[in-house]
Amino acid sequence: MPLAWQLDSPTLKAKAQRFIDWTLENPWPNGMFGPKSNDDWWPRMVMLKVLAQYQELTGDARVVPFMTRYFHYQLSALPDRPLRDWGRMRWQDEVAVIVWLHSRTQDPKLLELAALLKRQGYDWQAMFADFPFREKTDASVVEAKGGKNAFMEDDGLQVHGVNVAQALKASAVWSLISRNADDRSAVRHQLAQLDRYHGLANGMFSADEHLAGRSPSQGVELCAVVEAMYSLEVALAITGDATLGDRIERIAYNALPGAFTDDMWAHQYDQQPNQVECSLHKRPWTTNGPEANLFGLDPHFGCCTANFHQGWPKLTASLWMASADGGLAAALYAPCRVSTLVRGVPVDIDEDTDYPFRDDIAVTLRPASPVAFPVRLRIPAWCRSPSVRINGEAVKTAPVDGFVTVERQWKAGDTIQLSFPAEVVAETGFNESVSFSRGPLVFSLPIGEAWVKWRKRGLTNDWQVYPTSSWNYGVLPGATVERHPIGERPFAGSNPAMTLNVRGRLVAWKAEEGAADPVPAKVIAEGDPVTTLRLVPYAGAKLRITSFPALKADSPTG
């Protein structure tokens, strides 16, 4: 639905409207809604999110009273029919909609319902406060950390990757009710724990299907990618924490497109940073089935097929945000056009950029009449020498909480020029492995790909992908950058917009059942000479090595 309105597509709007109208026109007599065959609370949480977005886009007068009746019914019914399963883990998604409605109606019963949902829901903040899941998890690990009864109660859902991704918004959302500073800041600690014990170079945490440790041969589900993006977008909107913008861009410009073929007609359920084969081999690295990392219509399970669509549209909707003092904030960077009202004045914004493949961003403001308001510009933490110019004149770039604020009277044609020069960074990860990033982009060694059609699926196909070139390289320090023309599909691997050159040599490192062994902490060179390796942006390599064994300069061993 967000995509339909962003594209102003009559076809997509009609497709969404059919389901929205049926939902709004067929409530149960008691206020419940949805199919009579299913009374689970959780799918209603998903549809409530849709209805809130729909009301903002259209102003449909049916939505607010419809939601109010449902929430009053749920408040009366929850004590005898409490949250369970997915709903117990994802209560924060409903509380976000409750807060949205309360801001419009001030109905005190809504805050009662929010508090009841939190009490019945899983306590994510407590779990992360003393984070027990510090290794690859399965039922036995969950039992060991929480006791058998705890595992039986939660069925392992507290370490389910998508639940964890959706939980990243929980504390920030609850802070809108609690007004507690610890709730507002909790997401930073949660991300730090995930990075420490399960972090991957593409900005995500491993979860295939459950939290799986730091090895780059572990995967992460596409649903977790888009849900993490959405959770962090919500948390950024609530907290104004600029570091969340850096994380969102790293996920959005690597892990999201990395799970698709370049034409987006096939996707993976699980992707791996070190992904040397996508096949029906028995998967030693995942608890999922053999189709989990194939490219196809609905590999392994159809949830990602139904859910990946929210990735790009919700990112687009979060690029610019309103600030509490009546201004605007450039929260994330991508080419876009915005039409909004600022202090009662219509304002159009054009943002022209090839970011993240280039460093410069040009923003043109066109208010209908001159109007004074602040503009907050997020300064990425990785940028050491940012520059901001207003109509060609330099502005002091001393970020406060990650943002530079420019407050002035804006008139039509005013421009903001941003430049975020980026350096190549060698990042140390699992087993002292090395990965390379530049700004938001992560780079990978592309492995030669042989695509084998497994089966026809309507308008698309399911594919296995086999390697046709060597991948077992260790790398030496240092990297150089080359820029190339940016094509119509900028994340495509055939014409990368930017590449890195690094030096490496073959090392003793093997694969098992189509999966690279965990990166060896110490490697022995195979005797081949040092060669130049050409790395491409992560998403452009469907078979890839992202985290390499580190070699010492002028030494045959690591």
N, C-alpha and C positions, 0 to 999 in steps of 0.2 A: 504493500500500500504506500509506504513512503516513496518508493521508486516511481509509482504511478503518478503521484502528484509532482515530484521533482521533474519528471520528464513531461508533465502535462499531457499524458498519453490517454486519449479517450478509451482505447482498447483495454489498457491495464486498469484504468479507473473503473470501467464497467465490470471487469473481472472481480475486483475487490468489493465493489459496491454490492454485488449480489449477496455475498456472505455477511456483510455489515447490515444490510437491510433485513435479511432473515433473522439475524441475531436480535436486532432492536425491535422487530415486529412480533417476535414470538417468545416473550418472557413467560415463565411459569406463573401461575396465579399467586404464589408466595414470594415472588421476586427473584427466584433462581432463574437461570437462563441456560441455553445450550441444549444439546440433544438429551432427550428423556432417558436414553439408554446408558448415560454416563453421568454420575453425580459427583465425580472426583473434583476437588477444589482446584487442582493444579491447572488443567487446561483453561479454566476461567481466568486464571492469572494472566495467561498468555493473551487471551482475547481482550481483557481489560486494557492491556498495554496498547493493543491495536485501536481500541475505541477512543482512548485518550488522544492518540496521535490524530485520529480521524476528526475528532471534535476541534482540535487546534487548526487543522487544515481547512475545515468546512464551516465551522460554527453550528453544526447540526444541533438543533435544540432538543432532540430526543435523548442525547447521550447523558447529560447530567442527571435528569430524573431517573433514567434507567439504572445508572450506576448507584444512585442513592438508594433505590429500592433493593437492589441486590445486596449492598453492603449492610443495610439494616437487617435483611434476612440472614445474612451470614453471621452477624453479631449474635443473633438469637440461636442459631443452629450450631455454631462451633463448640460450645461447651459439651454437647452430647455427641457431636461428630467431628472430632478434632482433626487437625492436619495430619497427613501421613505421607510416606514415600516422597515423591518429587515435591509436593506442596510443602512438606515440612522443611525441606532443604532450600526452597526457593521463595519463601515467604516475603523476602525483601522486594521482589518484583511487584507484589501486590501492594505493599506498603508505599512504594513509590507512586503508584496510581492513587492511593488513598490521600497522600499528601497533596497530589495534584488537584484532586477534587476538593479537599478541605480548603485549599487556597481560594477556591471559587464560591464555596457555600458556607464555610465556617461552622459546619455541622459538628457539634461536639461528639456525637456518636461515632464519627469516623476515627477520632483519636482513641476512643475506647477499643474499637476494632483493631487498630494498628497495634496497640499494646497487647491485645489478646493474641494476635498473630505472632508477635515476637516471642511471647511466653511459650506458645506451642511450637514455634519453629526451632530449628537447630541453632545453637549458640556459636556462630562462626568466630566471633571476636574472642571468645574464651578458648576455642581450639587453637587459634593462631597465637594467643598470648603465651602459651606454653606448648609450642608446636611439637607434637609427638611423632609425626610421620616424616622421618628423616632419611628414608631409603625407599627403594622400589616397593610398592605396597601390593598386597593381595589379602585374602581373608585372614591368613595366618598372622600377617603383620598387624592388621587392624586389631585382631584379638589380643595380640601381645601388648599393644599400646593401650588399649581401652578395656580389655577384659572381654571374655566371650559374650557376656550379657550385653555389653556396649555394642559389639559387632552385630549381634542378633537384632538389637533394637534399630540400628541404623542400616543394616544390611550392606555395610561398606560404602554407603552413599556419601559419607563425609569426605572420602578420598576420590570420588568420581570426578573426573576432570571438568566436565561441563558444570557440575554443581559448584565446584571450587571457583570456576570462572565467573559464574553468576553471583557468587558470594562476595566478590570483590567490591560490589556496590553496597553491601548490607550495612556496614558501620556508617558510611557517609549518608545513606538514606535515613537511617535511624537518627542521625545527628540533627536532622531537620525538626525532629520532635523533641529529642533530649536536650538539644542545645549544648551538648557536652563536647569540649575540645578534644578529649581523648577519642571520642567516636569519630570526629572529623578527621583526625590524623591517623587513624588505625590502618588505613589502606597502605600507607608507606611501610609499616611493619609487616603487613601481610605479604606484600610484594617482596620484601627483603627475605622473608623466610622461604618463600617459593623459589627465589633466585638461588639462595644458598644451598638448598637441598634438591631442587628439581629444575633449576634454570637451564634454558637452552639459548643458543646464540641468536635465534630468530626473534627473541623478545618474549617468547612464551615459556611455560613450564611444561615438563613432560606429563602426559596423561594418556595412556593407550591401553586400557580404558581408565586406569586409575593412576594416581601419582606414581612416577616410575624412575625417579633418580635423575642424575645429571648426565648420564651417558648420551652423547649425540646420536647414537644408534637407536635410542628410544624415540617414540613418536608422540604426536599430539593430534587430537581430533579436531576437524574443521569446525564443528559446533563450538568447541571450547575457544577457538580463535575468535569467532565473531561475538561470542558471549563475553569474552574478556574485553574486547574492544568496547562493546556497549556498556559494560559495567564501569570501565575506566572513563568513558565519556560522561556517564552520569556522575561519577565521583569528581571528575574535573569541574563539571558545571556547579557542583555543590561547594567544593572546597577551594576552587581557584588554584589548585596545586599544579604549578607549571611542569613539574617533573612527570606528571601523569601524561601530559601532552607528548613528551619525548617517548614514553613507553608506547602510547597509542600509535604513533607514527612508525616506530620500529616494528610493531606487530602488523600494522596495516600495509606497509610497503615491503614486507618480506613474507611472513607466515601466511597472510591472506592470499595473495596471488600465487604463492608457492605451492598451494594445494590444487591448482587448476591447470589444465592445458591452456595454452596461450589464447585459444578462442573461447574458453570457458564452457565448452560443450562436455567436458568431463572433469571430474574432481576426485580427490582422495578422501576417504574417511580419516585415515591417519597419515601424516607426513613425518619424515625424519630429516633432521639437519644433515646427517650422514646417511644418505639414501642411495645404495649402490645397485638396487634391483627392486622392481615392483612386480611381484609374481605370486603364483599360487603355492609357493613353498610353505611348508609348515613354519609359522612365524615364531622364532625363539625369543623375540623381543616384546611381544604384545600378548595380552590376554584375549584379544579379539581373533576373529576367524581369518582364514587364508586370503580373503578378498580385501582385507582392511587397507592395504596401501596400493591397490590397483587404482587406475584412473577409469572412471566410468559414470554411469547414470546414478546408481545408488549403491556403491560398493559397501559390503558388509551389512549396512543398515540404512534406511532411507531418511534418518533424521537430518543429516547434513544437507541432503538434497532439498529438504523443505526449509532449512534454517540458514543456509549460507547467504541467502539474498539480503539479509539485514546488514551484512558487512559494509559494503560501499554506501548504500543510502544513509545509514545512520552516521557513518563517518562524515558524509557530505553535510548532513544536518547539524553536525557539531563543529564545523570549521570556524564559524563565527558564533559568538554568544553575546547575550545582553549582560551588562553589569548592573549591580544593585543601585548604583548612583546615576542610572540613566544613560550610560555610555555603551560602548561596544568593545568586544575583546576578540582579537584574532587568536583563537585557541590552538588551532591546527592549521597546517599549511598545505594547500593544493589549489589548482586553478578552479575558480568558481565565480559565480555572480550572485549577489545578495540583494533582495529588495525588502526593506523593513521600515518601521517607524522609529524615529529617535526624537524623544521629547515632542511628539506630535507632528514631526516633519517627515515626509517620505524621503528616504535615503536609498540610493542605489550604490552598490559597491562592485567594482570589477577587480578581480585578483588574477593577474597574468603571471604565470610562472611555469617552469619545467622542473621545479622542486619535486622530488628529492634528487633528481638526476643533475640538477644545476643548483647554484647557490643563491641566485637573485630572485626577488619577488617584487612585483610592481602592483601597488594597490591604488586605484583611482576612486575617489568618493564623489558622488553627485547628489547632494541634498537638493530638494525642490526649492529651498530658500536657505540663506545662511543660518547656521545653527551651531551653538557651542555645546560641546560634549567631550568627554574623555575617550580616547581610543587606547586600549591596552594591547600591546604587541608581545607575544610570547617569545622569549629569547631562549633557544635551545641550550641546554646545559653543556652540550658537547662543543659548542662554538666558542672559541677563545677570543675572537676579534670581530664581533658583529658590528654592523653599521646601520644606522637609521637616518634617512634624509626625508625632510618634508619640503616638497616643491624644490628639491635640489639642495637645500641647506641642511647641514649635519645637525643631528640632535644628540645630546649626551646619552650614551648607552650605559647607564648604571642601573641594571635591573633591580627591582624590589620584588622579592618573592617570585623571581623568574620572569617578570613582565616589565617592559618599559612603557610608561604612560605618557601620552601626548594629549594635552588638553588645550583646546583652542576653538575659535570659531571656524567651522568648515564651510567652504563654499564649493560650488560645482567646479569640477576639474582639479581640485587639490589632489596631490599625489603623495604617496608614501613609498619610498624605495628602501627595501630591506636587502641586506647581503649577509649571508651566514656562511663564510668560508669554512670548509671542513677539512680536517686532517685524517689521514689513514691511521687507525688505531688497531694495534694488535692486542687482543683481549685473551687473557688466560682463563681456561675453563677446566673441565673434567680431566683428571690425570695430567694436568699441566699442558693440555692441548691448547692450540692457538687458533683463533678465528680473527677475521679481518672485517672492520667496518669503516665506513666513511659517512659521517652524518647519520641519517636514519637507515642507510642501506648497509646490509650485510652481504658479503661476497663469498662465492663458492666456486670450487673447481668443477666445471661441467664434465660429466662422464659421457662418452659416446653412447647414443641411445638407439636401440633397435626396438621399434614399436610393433607388437604382435597383437593383432585383433583377436580377442578371445571370444566375443559373442556380439551379435547385433542387438541393439536395444532401441527399437523404434527409430527416432531421428538421429540417434547417436550410437556409440559403441562402447564396449568395455575393453580395456587395453591392459596387457602386460608389457613391461618395459625391461629390456635386458641390456647390460653394459657391453660396450664394444671397444672400450679403451681402459687403460690402467688407471687406477684410482688410489693405490696405496702409497701415497707420497707423504714424506715429512717435509717441513718447510724451514727455511732459514730466516733470520730477521730481515726486515726491510721490505718495502713495496713501493711501486711507482704507479701513477694514475694516468690513464689515457681516456680522453673524451671522444665520443662518436656521435653522429647524427641521431636524433631521437625520432623513432618511427611512430607509426599510428598505434602500435601496441607497445608502449614503452617498457613493459615488463617482459616482453618476449625474449627468449634466449638467442634467436637467430640473428638479431641485430641489436646487441646490447648498447645502451646509451653511454655506458661507462665501464671500463675494465680496470683491473689491477694486475700488475705483473709482479710475481714473487718468485723466488728461487727455491727449488726443492729437488729431492731425489727419491727414488723408490726405496721403500723400507720393508721390513718383514712385518706384514699386517695382512690378515686374511679375512675372508667372509665365511659365514656358516648359514646354510639354508637361505641364501640371498640377502643376508644382513651382515654388515661390517661388524667385526668384533669391536668391543669397546676400544677407544683410542689407547694404544699402549703408552704407558708412562715413560718407558725407555725403549728406544728402537735401535736396530742395527741396519745400516744401509746395505742394500743389495749388491753394491759394487758398481752400479750404473753412475754415470757422471751427473753432476748438478745440471739441472735444466731450468728453463724459464717456464713457469706455469701461468696461464692466463685465467684469471678469476672473473666471473661475471656476477651481476646482482643475483642474489639468492633465488628469486622467483623465476629467473630465466633458465635455471638448470633443474630439470625434473629428475635426473640422476645427478648426485652431487656429493662432494665432500666439503663440509663447512668448517669443521673443527679438525685440525691437523696435529699429528705428533710434531713436537718442536725439536729441531735439530740445532746444534751449536755450530757456530761459524767455524769453518776449517776443521771439522771433526767428522769422522765417518760414523760416529754413534751419537745418539741423543742422550 
